[in-house]
Amino acid sequence: MTAEKKYILDKAVAARKLKRMAYEILENNTGEEYIVLAGIRESGSVVARNIQQLLSAISSVKTDLITITLDKHQPKDVTVNKDIDFTGKVIIVIDDVANSGKTLLYALKPFLAYQPKKIQTLVLVERSHKTFPVHPDYVGLSMATTLQEHIYVEVDDKDVLGAFIQ
């Protein structure tokens, strides 16, 4: 028997949260002509692709979409799928859920060899269990949960379908 999913975001609410965060990105990066959106594989990449589409629909800012690959449990090897000079660039690291901050912290690793202009972080859902000093700049939904509860973001190839807690 599978546990009943307790949805905290449905597709429509997730879409509204993503749109609001896209506007926040523009507000916090006024005057920028180019932003690198770095999605953490898999769900974070889908969130990043949605943010990219929203930004292109509401602004003229150019974006580049890259994918960060790492093992979320043993994140010593962190790679990006494009060879870009990140010096002087605005980078937004994007994931689906922030739990302890560990994944977001390690996802910064590929950019530390450069001198980026700014690095920001975005998550669809943030939990309040930070054990690493990373607090997202853009948050769709912030939740207090128990350590035993887990939040899952459902995605398909192109859309965020919702988020639930178990």
ABEGO torsion letter per residue (X at the ends): XBBBBBBABBAAAAAAAAAAAAAAAAAAABGBABBBBBBBOAAAAAAAAAAAAAAAAABABBBBBBBBBBBAABAABBBBABBBBABGBBBBBBBABBBAGAAAAAAAAAAAABBBABBBBBBABBBABBABBBBBABBABBBBBBAABBBBBBBBAABBAEBBBX
